[in-house]
């Protein structure tokens, strides 16, 4: 696994829960109380973690490319 992927995973594991708490509180509240949530809700929570991962990975990859061109 590349350093960029490891860094992106760490970022997603730190930023993802924060964003989930901010943006998906009602869904998380339902999950915490054993209630079911719709499939779209699960998708929203998954995307809440996926977006920081992809942004971090993209920016690290672009930085590596920029450095290699110098």
Backbone as JSON, one array per atom type, in Angstrom:
{
  "sequence": "XXXXXXXXXXXXXXXXXXXXXXXXXXXXXXXXXXXXXXXXXXXXXXXXXXXXXXXXXXXXXXXXXXXXXX",
  "N": [[0.86, -1.18, 0.0], [0.62, 2.18, -0.87], [2.28, 5.16, 0.37], [0.7, 7.42, 0.01], [-1.9, 6.37, -0.07], [-2.1, 5.26, 2.48], [-1.89, 7.6, 4.01], [-4.17, 8.94, 3.11], [-6.16, 7.21, 4.05], [-5.81, 7.51, 6.82], [-6.51, 10.2, 7.05], [-9.22, 10.08, 6.24], [-10.23, 8.54, 8.34], [-10.02, 10.25, 10.44], [-11.22, 12.71, 9.67], [-13.64, 11.83, 8.6], [-15.45, 10.77, 10.72], [-15.91, 13.18, 12.1], [-17.16, 14.79, 10.15], [-19.36, 13.13, 9.71], [-20.7, 13.27, 12.17], [-21.4, 15.98, 12.13], [-22.94, 16.22, 9.76], [-24.64, 13.99, 9.52], [-26.11, 13.47, 11.81], [-28.87, 12.82, 12.63], [-29.22, 10.29, 11.36], [-27.12, 8.79, 12.49], [-27.91, 8.87, 15.14], [-30.22, 7.33, 15.06], [-29.07, 4.85, 14.35], [-27.5, 4.4, 16.63], [-29.44, 3.87, 18.47], [-30.4, 1.45, 17.73], [-32.22, 1.42, 15.65], [-33.43, 0.95, 12.33], [-32.06, 2.24, 9.27], [-32.61, 3.88, 6.13], [-31.35, 2.58, 2.97], [-30.25, 4.62, 1.43], [-29.43, 6.35, 3.44], [-27.31, 4.9, 4.59], [-25.6, 4.98, 2.43], [-25.07, 7.72, 2.34], [-23.62, 8.04, 4.73], [-21.41, 6.43, 4.15], [-20.32, 7.87, 1.99], [-19.58, 10.13, 3.35], [-17.23, 9.37, 4.55], [-15.78, 8.57, 2.35], [-15.34, 10.81, 0.69], [-13.39, 12.6, 2.04], [-11.22, 10.82, 1.92], [-10.79, 10.48, -0.86], [-10.26, 13.15, -1.65], [-7.93, 13.71, -0.18], [-6.19, 11.74, -1.21], [-6.11, 12.46, -3.93], [-4.99, 15.07, -3.77], [-2.46, 14.51, -2.65], [-1.38, 12.89, -4.64], [-1.29, 14.69, -6.79], [0.52, 16.53, -5.73], [2.82, 14.93, -5.57], [3.26, 14.47, -8.32], [3.75, 17.07, -9.15], [6.13, 17.65, -7.79], [7.81, 15.8, -9.0], [8.11, 16.8, -11.53], [9.79, 18.93, -11.27]],
  "CA": [[0.0, 0.0, 0.0], [1.47, 3.36, -0.99], [2.2, 6.15, 1.44], [-0.44, 8.3, -0.24], [-3.13, 5.66, 0.31], [-2.1, 5.19, 3.95], [-2.18, 8.94, 4.5], [-5.57, 9.23, 2.8], [-6.97, 6.42, 4.99], [-5.75, 8.19, 8.13], [-7.31, 11.42, 6.93], [-10.63, 9.7, 6.23], [-10.62, 8.03, 9.65], [-10.08, 11.39, 11.35], [-12.18, 13.71, 9.2], [-14.93, 11.18, 8.35], [-16.37, 10.81, 11.86], [-16.29, 14.56, 12.41], [-18.17, 15.19, 9.16], [-20.56, 12.33, 9.94], [-21.42, 13.87, 13.3], [-21.95, 17.27, 11.72], [-23.91, 16.15, 8.66], [-25.52, 12.82, 9.54], [-26.5, 13.22, 13.2], [-30.12, 12.05, 12.8], [-29.01, 8.89, 10.98], [-26.28, 8.16, 13.5], [-28.73, 8.74, 16.35], [-31.08, 6.16, 14.84], [-28.22, 3.66, 14.43], [-27.09, 4.23, 18.02], [-30.58, 3.35, 19.22], [-30.82, 0.17, 17.18], [-33.25, 1.56, 14.64], [-32.92, 0.78, 10.97], [-32.03, 3.45, 8.45], [-32.73, 3.51, 4.72], [-30.12, 2.33, 2.23], [-29.7, 5.92, 1.06], [-28.75, 6.85, 4.63], [-26.03, 4.21, 4.68], [-24.78, 5.52, 1.35], [-24.62, 9.05, 2.77], [-22.57, 7.86, 5.74], [-20.23, 5.92, 3.45], [-19.75, 8.97, 1.23], [-18.99, 11.06, 4.3], [-15.86, 8.9, 4.76], [-15.12, 8.43, 1.06], [-14.93, 12.11, 0.14], [-12.07, 13.02, 2.52], [-10.21, 9.89, 1.41], [-10.49, 10.8, -2.26], [-9.64, 14.48, -1.72], [-6.56, 13.58, 0.32], [-5.42, 10.94, -2.16], [-5.93, 13.27, -5.13], [-4.05, 16.17, -3.52], [-1.13, 13.93, -2.46], [-0.92, 12.44, -5.96], [-0.94, 15.88, -7.57], [1.75, 17.08, -5.14], [3.91, 14.06, -6.02], [3.5, 14.76, -9.74], [4.34, 18.4, -9.25], [7.52, 17.54, -7.33], [8.6, 15.01, -9.95], [8.35, 17.62, -12.72], [10.83, 19.93, -11.01]],
  "C": [[0.9, 1.24, 0.0], [1.29, 4.31, 0.19], [1.01, 7.07, 1.26], [-1.75, 7.65, 0.19], [-3.22, 5.57, 1.83], [-2.47, 6.54, 4.55], [-3.65, 9.3, 4.27], [-6.51, 8.45, 3.73], [-6.98, 7.07, 6.37], [-6.61, 9.44, 8.12], [-8.79, 11.09, 6.99], [-11.1, 9.22, 7.59], [-10.66, 9.13, 10.71], [-11.19, 12.35, 10.95], [-13.57, 13.09, 9.03], [-15.88, 11.21, 9.54], [-16.82, 12.22, 12.24], [-17.38, 15.03, 11.45], [-19.47, 14.41, 9.35], [-21.37, 12.9, 11.09], [-22.09, 15.18, 12.92], [-23.13, 17.09, 10.75], [-24.93, 15.02, 8.75], [-26.02, 12.48, 10.95], [-27.81, 12.45, 13.34], [-29.97, 10.57, 12.43], [-28.17, 8.15, 12.01], [-27.04, 7.94, 14.8], [-29.63, 7.5, 16.24], [-30.27, 4.86, 14.95], [-27.83, 3.36, 15.88], [-28.2, 3.64, 18.87], [-31.18, 2.08, 18.61], [-31.92, 0.24, 16.15], [-32.62, 1.38, 13.25], [-32.92, 2.14, 10.26], [-32.11, 3.01, 6.99], [-31.35, 3.32, 4.06], [-29.46, 3.65, 1.81], [-28.96, 6.56, 2.23], [-27.38, 6.2, 4.81], [-25.07, 4.71, 3.61], [-24.24, 6.9, 1.73], [-23.48, 8.95, 3.79], [-21.29, 7.36, 5.07], [-19.54, 7.03, 2.65], [-19.07, 10.0, 2.14], [-17.54, 10.66, 4.61], [-15.09, 8.85, 3.44], [-14.59, 9.75, 0.52], [-13.6, 12.58, 0.72], [-10.94, 12.11, 2.05], [-9.81, 10.28, 0.0], [-9.82, 12.16, -2.41], [-8.18, 14.4, -1.27], [-5.68, 12.82, -0.67], [-5.12, 11.75, -3.42], [-4.89, 14.36, -4.89], [-2.63, 15.64, -3.33], [-0.55, 13.48, -3.8], [-0.51, 13.63, -6.81], [0.34, 16.53, -7.04], [2.96, 16.25, -5.57], [4.25, 14.33, -7.49], [4.18, 16.1, -9.92], [5.81, 18.37, -8.85], [8.39, 16.8, -8.34], [8.9, 15.78, -11.22], [9.46, 18.63, -12.53], [12.21, 19.41, -11.27]]
}
